[in-house]
Amino acid sequence: MLFFFLLTIRMNVTHRPFFYTVCCWLLGLLLLTSTVSCSQDQKAQLREALPAGLTKAGGAQPTLDSVYIVKYMAAEPKFKDQIEWAKKFYRERNFRLGWFRNHEIVPQAKTLISVINKAADEGLDPKDYNTKDFDKLFASLEAAQSDSTKRNALEKEIDVALSGTYFNYASDFYRGTVDPRSVKAIDWKVKRNKIKLHKALMTILRERESIYGYYDFEPLHPEYDRLKKALADYREIQRNGGWPTIPAGTRLTPGASSPAVAALSARLLGQAAAPAPAATPAVAVANKPGAPAAGAAPVAQVYSPELVAAVKEFQQQNGLKADGIVAGETLRLLNIPVSQRIDQIMLNMERWRWIPKKFEPNYLLVNIPEYTLHVVEEGKEVFNMPVIVGKTLNATPVFSDKMEFVVLAPYWNVPYSIIDKELRYKLASDPHGTLNRLDMEVVKGWGAKATPVDPSNIDWSNLTEKTWKYTLRRRPGPKNDLGDVKFIFPNSQDIYLHDTPHDELFSQTKRGFSHGCVRVAEPIKLAEYLLRDKPGWDRTAIMDTIANRREKYVTLPEKLPVYLVYFTTWVDEDGKVHFRDDIYGHDKALAKEYFD
């Protein structure tokens, strides 16, 4: 550099501008070659700092406009729904190209194409996203490097095509292929994932930071990721011929013997039963210590302790009583084809795409087909308990809301449907006697302002829902259908959690007995937990209030999110896959939309 500087001084003044330009060019080249160890981002910044003539292809990077974007995407049916996302994305970058840096395609473009080609791993169809032939477009771009006009036109086309492809895929991957709110039979009113796809794309292109896994096209929930691994495992089983069918009518108890044991062993342990030993003289076998008596069944046909343990684990993972007996419901579930389980896994992966991208730190989650309430604090489950959900005809709805009150010693307000179907004629013939036997009363108004009404003044025989102006309620106490506690998250469907006097129902494995509300097995434990930060409301205060039989609303210190969801399969943290029956037919309704 010093040599060039001195030489410049000695040169004729008229030659200095030219020589100065040459020096600057050589200086830029030296700086570029000295950054071999720099990061890719540093290199990109350096290339952008150089004069346009020093880029790979030369010339300024082309830019877009909204007319071009809309026209291009509207011409492709699979891009039409993504136009607004594309407009937001390019508007935020002043219509600069997103997938090019100095005429070079960024690495994320090839990553996107690779992800789309593996969409089947997500339960999605790659054909839905392979809209453009990028290999052909990239080849055309390479051939057009000497023609800046043609090159720039191709860069614009490729950039919008890549963005449209991303939004098309990401919309399904992060938001679901089915809109659950548009199909009534799916019944899913949980708040949706509000992901902003144009921001997610900026994250992928390393133009913004995010706490979510958009950088590497990652799922948002670990529960989804575990289902994805299960999908791969079950597809491997399917490629290998599936699992064997246990003969119809089989009944096995521990220690029994049956030819069906071989199929059962292959089904649960992934192996055929050991071959029967070669024939041995009866006397020699009988004299061998520990040998089975003459005429005993071959070892391969004995329902062994190892296999019994495997059956019990299967029963537990499928929501059955873990008694080790193979018959009836256990046999039915063992013989469900692997293809059906694969479909079930895919449907539940779809539901996880509907879930908000992040749960609150603390929340309650009721998984209806599991008949279980999960209490989550700081992202970790602190305890769970069995619940009773609605009958098929009184299905518990799927939605989310926020819990606000714990009600101790609650009244039970009898729904008009029960008055109409079960109580009307009894009340018409003997209003006072019927109410006394049921420990009920009729009132006008609500809460502390409710006033008693003489039931004999009501025309029960001709009563209609329109003319019913009162409240029929059961008083707090041992007969109350809500038990000692109810938990309110105000909603238009009048659904809440509550206690029940019928604790014996929790011993059932399938607990669809309610009229829609959710009955909890340990209401006092739940109340104590929810009021743990409420001064003056320890367990003693809770129990004393209940004993007084006077209804008391206690406001929670903070509103607590509640999710009533519907997952018929999930994978626990130990990697075990759980399945449950589609008790309300929501899987069936979703399958029609998802697979058709």
Secondary structure, DSSP 8 states (H G I E B T S, - for coil): -HHHHHHHHHS-GGGHHHHHHHHHHHHHHHHHHTTTTS-HHHHHHHHHHS-GGGSSS-S---B--HHHHHHHHHTSGGGGGGHHHHHHHHHHTTTB-SSEETTEE-HHHHHHHHHHHTGGGGT--GGGT--S-HHHHHHHHHHTTT-HHHHHHHHHHHHHHHHHHHHHHHHHHHH-SS-GGG-GGG--BS------HHHHHHHHTTSS--SSGGGGT--S-HHHHHHHHHHHHHHHHHHTT------TT--B-TT-B-THHHHHHHHHHSS----------HHHHHHSTT---TT---GGGB--HHHHHHHHHHHHHTTS-----BSHHHHHHHTS-HHHHHHHHHHHHHHHHHS-SS--SSEEEEEGGGTEEEEEETTEEEEEEEEEEE-GGG----EEEEEEEEEES--EE--HHHIIIIIHHHHHH-HHHHHHHHTEEEEESSGGG-EE--GGGS--TT--TTT--SEEEE-SSTT-TTTTEEEE---TT---EE--S-GGGGGSSS-EEESSSEEES-HHHHHHHHTTTSTT-SHHHHHHHHHHT--EEEEEEEEEEEEEE--SEEE-TTS-EEE---TTSHHHHHHHHHH-
